[in-house]
């Protein structure tokens, strides 16, 4: 009987595997949203659904910039989302692929090196590249949770994220 030796994943492989899995879930949630309700704003302090979805794109471009030591090149204002909901999703797919390519191009050693990012209000400082990547991924998950509420408010079906929902029961 042959035995299989388990190989440990590198830190980069573990991140990229999780990044891909979470992206698929995020896209499932965003694709469930009705495009004709992209301007839904649950509260005056909240973003519209389209603006909230646009954060997913902006964060990946932010990640690409920071991973390439581009903190000093960042400008103060982000571009607005495109007019069409489908264009937001298309740009998210591109931004996702671009960020994955940057991560794939980094060595394990480079992932342990620091880049500059915000470490406190109005305070830039050193952050390990891999830790910054995980921060972005966790923030994506956070915003996806926010977005699931928008789905419910738009009378759309909430797909399974980590388990069953009222609209997608498992049993």
N, C-alpha and C positions, 0 to 999 in steps of 0.2 A: 504494500500500500504506500503510495507516494504521499509525502507530506508537503504542504504548501507553506512556505515561509512568508509570514506577513511582513510587508515592508512599510516602514513608517513614512508617512507623507511629510514632505518638507513644509515649512511654514507657509511658503508661497502657494504650494499645491492645496493645502488645507483652506487657505483664504479663497483662492480662485474657485474651488469646488463650492464653497458656501456662497460666494458672490453670484455664481451662475444659478444656483438653486433659488436664492432669494430674488434674483432678477425675474426668473420665470413666474414666481408667485406675484411679484409686484405687477408684472405685465398682465397677469390674469385678472388682478383686481382692477387695474386701469381699463382693460378692455371690457370689463363688465359695466363700466360707467356709461350712461346715456349721453352721447355727444351734444344733444340738444339742451342739456342742463349744465353745460360747462361753466356758465356764469353763476351757478348757485353759490351764495355766500351765506353760510349759516348764522353769522353774527357780524356786526360791523367791524370787529377786530380780526375776523377770520379772512383768509384769502378765498378767492373764488376757487372752485374745483380745478379750473384750468391753471390758475396760478400755483395751487398746491401741487398739481401734477408736474408743473414746470420745474419745481424744486428738484425732482429726481434727475432732470437733465443738467441743471446748474451744478448740482453736487458732483456729478461725474466729471464735468469740465473743470470744476474746482480741483478735484482729485488729480486730474491729469496735469494741471498747472502746478500744484504743490509738489507732486512726485518728481517733477522736473525742476525743482528749486525755483519756482516762479512766483513766490510770495511777493517779492518786491515789484513784480511787473503787474500785479493785480490792480484793477481800477475799482473805484468805489461803487459803481452801479452795474447791476446785472441787466442783460437784455430782457425785454418783455417776452412773454410767450407768443407763439404764432397765433394767428386768428383761428385756425381750424384745429379741433381736437385731434384729428388723425395726424396732423403735422407734429403735435406734441409727442405722440407715441412714436412716430417715425424718427424724430430727433433723439428721443430717449434710446431707441435701439442703437443708433449710431454712437451716441455718447457712451453707452454701455460697452460697445465693442472697442471704442477708442481707449477707454480706461483699462479694459482687460488687456489690451495690447501693451500698454505702458507697464502694467504689473508683470506681464509675461516677460518683458524685456529687462526687468531688474533682476540682478543676481540676489542670492540669499544674503550676501554681505551688504549689498546696497539697501536691502530692506531693514537692516539693523542700524543704518546710518540715520542721522537726524535731518529733518527739513524744518523750515520755519512755518509756523501756523499760530493761530490765536490760542493762548493757554489760559487766559482770563480776559475779562472785559478790557478792550483797548490795549491788550498786552500780547504782542507776538513773542514766541519763544520756541525752543527746540522741541520737536516731537519726532519720535522714531517713525520712519516711513510705514512700517507694517502696522504700528499702532494707529497711525492716521488713517490707513485704509480700513481698519476695523471700525474706527470711529465713524467714517462715512457710511459703512454698511449698516451699522446700528442705527444711524440717523435715518437711513432709508427705511428701515423696518419701523421706526417710530412714525415717520410720515405716512407710511402705508397704513398703519393703525388708524391714524387720523382720517385717512382717506376712506377707510371702510365705513366710517360714520357718514361721510358724504354720500356713499352708495345708498345707505339706508334712507337718508333724507331725500334722495332723488327717486325713491321707490324702485330702486334697482335691486337685483339679487346680489347678496354678499356671498362670494365664493369661499370655499374652504381655504384657510390660510395655513394654520397649524393643526387644525382639527375641524370638526363639523360646524356648520352654521345652521341657522333656522332655514336657510334656502338651499343648503347642500348638506343634508344629514348623511352620516356614514352608515347608519343602520336603518 
